[in-house]
Amino acid sequence: MILVSGMEVGDPAPQGCWAVSSFDEAVELVSSFRGDSLLVCSKNDAARPAIATREVIARDDLALIVSQGAPTKRALVLRALSMLPPTSYGLAQHVAEIIGSRCRTRVALSSVAKLSQARPGLGQHIRSFFPGALFDVDLNSGEVESSSSIVWNTNAASAICWASGVKKTEMKVTISGRQPHIIMHPSEPSPYGARRWAEMSVIEDIRGSLGFALSSVQAATCKSCGRLIPPSGCPFCGTRSSSASNSHPHSITERRLS
């Protein structure tokens, strides 16, 4: 089971994932399930009820996984985590970081005056104060381009997630290639400080990237709980990697994904 708190899941939700928004809801879900589970959160106030639940219940089979980055990027990371069998949940934080590093995120904005995730120029800041401004932002490279219309090509992507504000229809943004199959409901306020915005994250091969993440880690067996864990330590019992048994450098990706 995967609980999600403080972040959007997207529609359709991945199988085996439940979004929680309150302390009581989190307690009910955690208490109703036995076996290794993940609590996937973002670093914001909305995740506090679920994190508090983990501390109060003190279950040793519930691991906290932090997912960072843009909302659509976190949704793709969650899809990859949902493909993991519970026997590989000890590697979930490592998987989340690898998948996140392979996602590409673009944002269309009507203003970059309050943008902190990229490097707009002085002229672009000034242009933001005038009607009709449109900016194409690459959150991976930090590049910002002024444009009259934006076209995003998705032909090479296997997983595509889209999000936008309620006023996106006023922006000239089109998609060339495959259409997004994960959609987030229009939301306000904007995460970028712009009245009009749209965001898209893609990953070329999500299952292949998951296989890479699992086969590239120097996994070890936790001496405290026996789970397979990365060098950073065990997300379940908190044991550091120095207390783990010998690592397993050979690839066991097929067993983990089966």
ABEGO torsion letter per residue (X at the ends): XBBBBGBBAEOBBBBGBBBBABAAAAAAAAAABBEBBBBBBBBBAAAAAAAAAAAAAGBAABBBBBBBEBAAAAAAAAAAAAABBAAAAAAAAAAAAAAAAABBBBBBBABAAABAABBBBAAAAAAAABBGBBBBBBAAAGBBBBBABBBBBAAABABBBBBBBAAAAABBBBBBEBBBABBBBBBOBBAAGBABBBBBBBBABAAAAAAAAAAABBBBBBAAAGBBBBAAEBAAAGBBAAABBBBBABBAAAAAAX
